[in-house]
Amino acid sequence: MGMQTDVLSAVATASGSMISGRTRLKGFVLTSSASAGSVVFRDGGVSGTVRLTLNTPASAGFHDIVIPGEGVLFSSDIYVALTNVTSVTIFYG
């Protein structure tokens, strides 16, 4: 059995850095607008390596994404770029 870690959360309503330091993105929920959009997670800031992209449909709604396994590893920080997304709550640890 692997080592358990605490799972924490953070909320963003605009693009920007969410978490500093090495961590794993375990999942997220987002609220999309009535226009198609996207959520892009980068490692290392606005010009960092793209680790995950999710395109959202052209309909307002709530989306719950669970990342399998140990999640996505971010070495330096989690930066999120939101396009036509009202908010995103991440779960990390």
DAHUMO-V927619 format. One record per backbone hydrogen bond with DSSP energy under -1.0 kcal/mol. NH is the residue of the N-H (numbers start at 1). CO is the residue of the C=O. E is the energy in kcal/mol with one decimal. If there is no record, write none. Layout:
# DAHUMO-V927619
nh->(NH,NH)
co->(CO,CO)
e->(E,E)
This chain:
# DAHUMO-V927619
nh->(8,10,12,16,18,19,21,23,25,26,27,28,29,30,31,32,33,37,38,39,40,41,42,43,48,49,51,52,54,56,59,61,63,65,67,71,72,74,78,79,80,81,83,86,87,88,89,90,91,92,93)
co->(92,90,88,80,78,78,76,74,72,91,91,65,89,63,87,61,84,56,83,54,81,52,79,49,45,43,41,41,39,37,57,32,30,28,26,68,25,23,19,42,16,40,38,31,31,12,29,10,27,8,24)
e->(-3.2,-1.5,-2.5,-2.4,-3.5,-1.2,-3.4,-2.2,-2.8,-3.2,-1.4,-2.5,-2.3,-2.4,-2.2,-2.5,-2.0,-1.2,-2.0,-2.3,-2.1,-3.2,-3.1,-2.7,-1.9,-1.4,-2.7,-1.5,-2.5,-2.4,-1.9,-1.3,-2.7,-3.4,-2.2,-1.6,-2.1,-3.2,-2.4,-2.7,-2.4,-2.5,-2.5,-2.3,-1.0,-2.3,-2.9,-2.7,-2.9,-2.2,-1.8)
